Amino acid sequence: MSMMENKGSKKIAAMSFFWNAVYSGLNAIQSAVILFAISRTRALGEAGIITIGFTLATLANILGRYGVRNYQVTDVHEEYSFSDYYYLRLVSVGGTTILFLLYLLILTLTGNYSSYKGIVVFEVVLLKMVDAFEGLYVGRLQQKGRLDIGAKIASIRLIVSTAVIFILLWFVKSLPLCLLAGIVVSAGLDLALLDRSNWMPLFKTNTAEWNKVRILLKLALPLCLGHAMHNYLGNAPKYLVDMFVSDEMQAVSGYVMMPMFMITLLNTFLMQPMVRSLGEAWDRRESSRLAGMIRRHILLIALAAVMVLALGIWAGLPALSWMYHTELTQYKKEFIWLMAGGTLYTLSSYGIVLLTTIRKQRWIIAGCCFALVPYLLFGKTQVALRGLEGAAELYTFTNSAMLITFLLVFVIVWRRTFGGSRDGLAASKR
């Protein structure tokens, strides 16, 4: 729609980058902010519950989004309408909510979770379900070249809802009540902020064409499963600790892994504004332009990883110890392994975007399955014998295997498309 494309495209691009960076940063530190308040007002075990709560909620968010955001944004010819994506999101968010409710009920009834832990974790899941449904509208705005609007709305919602939870934690004794307030505020803000005449025509929905929705469900299933498995692998140390250790050690693992968000954050706010450009460059088979974006992105991730690791070893753990009121300097070796694994994981996240852009998303599942095998074979033993250190080393090994798989697929498709090195990645040097 032309009303969303105007002559101020450079300003829009700059504001899109800014607001996406703001949202990415807020999303990355949301759990850190809430954990800070909990670490000062409640026992270490409750911090562990919130840590695994956000871990499971992030997985739920990915399932709720159904891995279709990048597909929606790069659907430059609108093969599927907004209405099709809308009904797909209704199914995915509703199904995910029911799935996690049943999962937590089973854990509670079997004695693996207390009823209190089950309630808290489910509320964190609901908090992320608001985010999952909101992503449909943000994706639509980005598809029309107005990521700035969508990211600004998402940022405001996230700032206010997180602030409400943070403030209440200092004055309200009930953690479930604090989270419930955050859920209500989050949903209410989205309803208010998205209801604007300027962009409401973009969100027009018609009667559901369930045949097209079923096609989309089938088409995006590899993306959904791939993203979910990829996220599981990214948080595998936390899942292992949740299954085989204690809530207290879960809190420690969450604290030690916290600096990883800086690398993930850089990747996210660099990547999301580029998704549409990547799709356009691939659609037009512009090898030089595509290669240039890829090379710059990978270089920036690598530089960020080196800086974060250096700063983390020097000052990160003491700072985290102060921030979360817990002694963490004894976990330096675990921290190094987790940072190395986190960098590989972030690069593999970019690999997923590339595979989605070239429409080879089925290979995402293959790469994740390949990386999942060591966890199934050695996860329990590693954690039982060596604790968090064993989980961290396994994390680095599996993420490297996953990244190599994604890169191999991309290079093969690139060579088949552009004829090898003549028009390949080296083209960006010309």
C-alpha positions in Angstrom: 0.0 0.0 0.0 1.4 3.3 -1.1 0.5 5.2 2.0 3.1 3.2 3.9 5.9 3.9 1.3 6.8 7.5 1.1 9.6 9.9 0.1 11.1 9.9 3.6 12.4 6.4 3.1 15.9 7.2 4.5 14.3 8.6 7.7 12.1 5.6 7.9 15.0 3.2 7.5 17.0 5.1 10.3 14.0 5.0 12.6 13.3 1.4 11.8 16.9 0.5 12.8 16.6 2.6 16.0 13.3 1.3 17.2 14.2 -2.3 16.3 17.4 -1.9 18.3 15.4 -0.5 21.3 13.0 -3.4 21.1 15.7 -6.0 20.8 17.6 -4.5 23.7 14.5 -4.4 25.9 13.5 -7.9 25.0 17.0 -9.2 25.7 17.2 -7.6 29.2 13.6 -8.1 30.3 14.4 -11.3 32.2 17.6 -9.6 33.6 15.6 -6.7 34.9 13.0 -8.9 36.6 15.7 -11.2 38.0 17.4 -8.2 39.5 14.3 -7.3 41.5 13.7 -10.9 42.5 17.3 -11.4 43.6 16.9 -8.4 46.0 13.5 -9.3 47.3 13.2 -13.1 47.3 15.1 -16.3 47.8 17.6 -17.7 45.2 15.2 -20.6 44.4 12.5 -18.1 43.1 15.1 -16.6 40.8 15.7 -20.1 39.5 11.9 -20.5 38.8 11.8 -17.3 36.9 14.9 -18.3 34.9 13.4 -21.5 33.7 10.1 -19.7 33.3 11.6 -17.3 30.8 13.5 -20.1 29.1 10.3 -22.1 28.5 8.3 -19.0 27.7 10.8 -18.1 25.0 10.4 -21.5 23.5 6.6 -21.0 23.7 7.0 -17.6 22.0 8.8 -19.3 19.1 6.1 -22.0 18.7 3.4 -19.3 18.9 5.0 -17.2 16.2 5.3 -20.5 14.2 8.6 -19.4 12.6 6.7 -17.4 10.0 7.9 -13.9 10.7 10.8 -13.9 8.3 8.7 -15.7 5.7 5.9 -13.1 6.1 8.4 -10.2 5.7 10.1 -11.7 2.7 6.8 -12.6 1.0 7.4 -9.6 -1.3 4.7 -10.7 -3.8 2.1 -11.3 -1.1 1.5 -14.9 -2.1 -0.5 -15.1 1.2 -2.6 -12.3 2.5 -2.5 -10.7 6.0 -5.8 -12.5 6.7 -4.0 -15.9 6.1 -1.2 -15.0 8.4 -3.8 -13.8 11.0 -5.7 -17.1 11.2 -2.4 -19.0 11.2 -1.3 -17.0 14.3 -4.7 -17.6 16.0 -4.1 -21.3 15.6 -0.4 -21.3 16.6 -0.8 -19.1 19.7 -3.9 -20.9 20.9 -2.4 -24.3 20.4 0.9 -23.3 22.1 -0.9 -22.0 25.1 -2.9 -25.2 25.5 0.3 -27.3 24.9 2.3 -25.6 27.7 -0.7 -25.7 30.1 -0.9 -29.4 29.7 2.9 -29.8 29.9 3.1 -27.9 33.2 0.1 -29.7 34.6 1.8 -33.0 33.9 5.0 -31.8 35.6 3.0 -30.6 38.6 0.9 -33.8 38.9 4.0 -36.0 38.7 5.7 -34.0 41.4 8.5 -32.6 39.2 7.2 -29.1 39.7 5.4 -27.6 42.8 2.0 -26.0 42.0 3.6 -22.6 42.8 6.3 -23.2 40.3 3.8 -24.4 37.7 1.7 -21.2 38.1 4.6 -18.9 37.9 6.1 -20.5 34.8 2.7 -20.5 33.0 2.2 -16.8 33.7 5.6 -16.1 32.2 4.4 -18.1 29.2 1.3 -16.0 28.9 3.4 -12.9 29.1 5.3 -14.1 26.0 2.1 -15.2 24.2 1.1 -11.5 24.0 4.4 -10.8 22.3 3.9 -13.7 20.0 0.5 -12.4 18.7 1.8 -8.9 18.5 4.6 -10.2 16.1 1.9 -10.7 13.5 1.2 -7.0 13.3 4.9 -5.9 13.5 5.7 -8.3 10.7 2.9 -6.9 8.5 4.2 -3.3 9.1 7.8 -4.4 8.2 6.5 -6.2 5.1 5.1 -2.8 4.1 8.4 -1.0 4.8 7.3 0.4 8.2 9.2 -1.6 10.8 9.7 1.7 12.6 6.0 1.8 13.6 5.8 -1.8 14.6 9.0 -1.8 16.6 8.0 1.4 18.4 4.7 -0.1 19.5 6.4 -3.2 20.7 9.0 -1.2 22.6 6.4 0.9 24.4 4.5 -2.2 25.4 7.6 -3.9 26.6 8.9 -0.9 28.6 5.6 -0.3 30.4 4.7 -4.0 31.2 8.3 -4.8 32.4 8.3 -1.6 34.5 4.9 -2.6 36.1 6.3 -6.0 37.1 9.6 -4.6 38.3 7.9 -2.0 40.6 5.3 -4.4 41.9 8.0 -6.9 42.9 9.4 -4.5 45.5 6.0 -3.8 47.1 3.8 -6.9 46.5 4.5 -10.2 48.2 2.8 -12.4 45.6 5.0 -13.1 42.5 2.0 -14.6 40.6 0.1 -11.3 41.2 2.9 -9.2 39.9 3.2 -11.3 36.7 -0.6 -11.2 36.2 -0.6 -7.4 36.3 2.2 -7.4 33.7 0.1 -9.7 31.4 -3.0 -7.5 31.6 -1.0 -4.3 31.0 0.9 -5.9 28.1 -2.3 -7.0 26.3 -4.1 -3.8 27.0 -1.3 -1.7 25.5 -1.2 -3.7 22.3 -5.0 -3.3 21.8 -4.7 0.5 22.3 -1.5 1.1 20.3 -2.4 -1.0 17.3 -5.8 0.6 16.9 -4.8 3.5 14.7 -6.5 4.7 11.5 -3.2 5.3 9.7 -2.3 1.6 9.6 -5.5 -0.2 10.4 -6.3 -0.8 6.7 -3.2 -3.0 6.6 -4.7 -5.3 9.3 -7.9 -6.0 7.4 -9.1 -9.6 7.8 -11.6 -11.5 5.7 -13.4 -14.8 6.3 -10.8 -17.5 6.9 -9.7 -19.4 3.8 -8.8 -22.5 5.7 -7.3 -24.2 2.7 -4.7 -21.5 2.4 -4.1 -21.5 6.2 -3.5 -25.2 6.0 -1.0 -24.7 3.2 0.8 -22.0 5.3 0.8 -24.3 8.3 2.4 -27.0 6.3 4.8 -24.7 4.6 5.9 -23.0 7.8 6.1 -26.2 9.9 9.8 -26.8 9.1 10.5 -23.2 10.2 8.5 -23.6 13.4 10.1 -26.8 14.4 13.5 -25.6 13.3 13.3 -22.4 15.3 11.9 -24.3 18.3 14.7 -26.9 18.2 17.2 -24.1 17.7 16.0 -22.2 20.7 16.0 -25.4 22.8 19.6 -26.0 21.8 20.4 -22.4 22.7 19.1 -22.9 26.2 20.0 -26.6 26.7 22.2 -26.0 29.7 19.2 -24.5 31.6 17.0 -27.4 30.6 19.6 -29.9 31.8 20.0 -28.0 35.1 16.2 -27.9 35.5 15.9 -31.7 35.0 18.9 -32.9 37.1 19.9 -30.2 39.5 18.1 -27.5 41.6 16.3 -24.2 41.3 19.2 -22.5 43.0 21.7 -23.8 40.4 19.2 -22.8 37.8 19.5 -19.2 39.0 23.3 -19.4 38.8 23.2 -20.7 35.2 20.9 -17.9 34.2 23.1 -15.3 35.8 26.3 -16.7 34.2 24.7 -16.9 30.7 23.3 -13.3 31.0 26.2 -11.6 29.1 25.3 -13.7 26.1 22.4 -11.4 25.5 24.8 -8.7 24.3 25.9 -10.8 21.3 22.3 -12.0 20.6 21.2 -8.4 20.9 23.6 -7.2 18.3 22.6 -10.0 16.0 18.9 -9.2 16.4 19.0 -5.5 15.8 21.4 -5.9 12.9 19.5 -8.8 11.4 15.8 -7.9 11.6 16.0 -4.6 9.5 18.0 -6.6 6.9 15.5 -9.4 6.5 13.5 -7.6 3.8 16.7 -6.5 2.0 18.0 -10.1 2.0 14.7 -11.3 0.6 14.8 -8.7 -2.2 18.5 -9.3 -3.0 17.9 -13.1 -3.3 14.7 -12.6 -5.3 16.6 -10.5 -7.8 19.7 -12.8 -7.6 22.0 -9.8 -6.7 25.0 -11.8 -5.5 27.3 -8.9 -4.8 24.8 -7.1 -2.6 23.8 -10.2 -0.8 27.3 -11.3 -0.2 28.3 -7.8 1.2 25.5 -7.9 3.8 26.4 -11.4 4.9 30.1 -10.7 5.3 29.5 -7.5 7.3 27.0 -9.2 9.6 29.3 -12.1 10.4 32.3 -9.8 11.0 30.3 -7.7 13.4 29.1 -10.7 15.4 32.6 -12.0 15.7 34.0 -8.7 16.9 31.2 -8.3 19.4 31.9 -11.8 20.8 35.6 -11.0 21.3 34.8 -7.8 23.1 32.1 -9.3 25.3 34.3 -12.3 26.3 37.2 -10.0 27.2 35.1 -7.6 29.2 33.2 -10.5 30.8 36.4 -12.2 32.1 37.8 -8.9 33.3 34.8 -7.4 34.9 31.6 -9.3 34.0 31.4 -11.9 36.7 32.2 -9.5 39.6 29.6 -7.1 38.2 27.0 -10.0 37.9 27.9 -11.1 41.4 27.0 -7.6 42.7 24.0 -7.3 40.5 22.4 -10.5 41.5 23.7 -10.7 45.1 25.3 -14.1 44.4 29.0 -15.1 44.2 29.7 -16.0 40.6 33.5 -15.5 40.1 34.1 -19.2 40.8 32.3 -20.0 37.5 34.9 -18.4 35.1 35.5 -21.6 33.2 31.8 -22.2 32.7 31.4 -18.6 31.6 34.1 -18.9 28.9 32.6 -22.1 27.5 29.1 -20.6 27.5 30.3 -17.4 25.7 32.0 -19.5 23.1 29.0 -21.6 22.6 26.7 -18.5 22.6 28.7 -17.0 19.8 28.4 -20.1 17.7 24.7 -20.2 18.5 24.2 -16.6 17.4 26.0 -17.3 14.1 23.7 -20.3 13.6 20.7 -18.0 14.2 21.9 -15.9 11.3 22.3 -19.2 9.3 18.6 -19.9 9.9 17.7 -16.5 8.4 19.9 -17.2 5.3 18.3 -20.7 4.9 14.9 -19.1 5.2 15.7 -16.4 2.6 16.8 -19.0 0.1 13.8 -21.2 1.0 15.8 -24.1 2.3 14.2 -24.1 5.7 13.8 -27.8 5.9 17.5 -28.1 6.5 17.1 -26.1 9.7 15.5 -29.2 11.3 18.3 -31.5 10.0 21.0 -29.3 11.5 19.2 -29.1 14.8 18.6 -32.8 14.9 22.3 -33.4 14.3 23.2 -31.1 17.2 20.5 -32.6 19.5 21.9 -36.1 19.4 24.8 -35.4 21.8 22.4 -33.9 24.4 20.3 -37.0 24.3 23.3 -39.3 24.6 25.5 -37.4 27.0 23.5 -34.6 28.6 22.4 -36.4 31.8 25.9 -37.9 32.3 27.7 -34.6 31.8 25.6 -32.7 34.2 25.6 -35.5 36.8 29.4 -35.8 36.8 30.6 -32.3 36.0 27.6 -30.0 36.7 27.3 -26.7 34.8 30.8 -27.0 33.3 29.8 -30.3 31.6 26.7 -28.7 30.2 28.6 -25.7 29.0 31.2 -27.7 27.1 28.5 -29.8 25.5 26.7 -26.6 24.5 29.8 -25.3 22.6 30.4 -28.6 20.8 26.7 -29.0 19.7 26.4 -25.4 18.5 29.5 -25.8 16.4 28.1 -28.9 14.7 24.8 -27.1 14.0 26.5 -24.0 12.5 28.7 -26.1 10.2 25.6 -27.9 8.9 23.8 -24.7 8.1 26.8 -23.2 6.4 27.4 -26.3 4.2 23.8 -26.1 2.9 24.0 -22.4 2.2 27.3 -22.7 0.4 26.0 -25.6 -1.8 22.9 -23.6 -2.8 24.9 -20.5 -3.4 27.3 -22.3 -5.8 24.4 -23.9 -7.6 22.7 -20.5 -8.0 25.6 -18.2 -8.8 28.0 -20.6 -10.4 30.6 -21.0 -7.6 33.4 -18.5 -6.8 32.9 -16.4 -10.0 29.7 -14.9 -8.7 29.9 -16.1 -5.1 30.7 -14.6 -1.8 34.0 -13.2 -3.1 31.9 -10.9 -5.3 31.5 -8.5 -2.4 35.2 -7.7 -2.7 34.9 -6.3 -6.2 
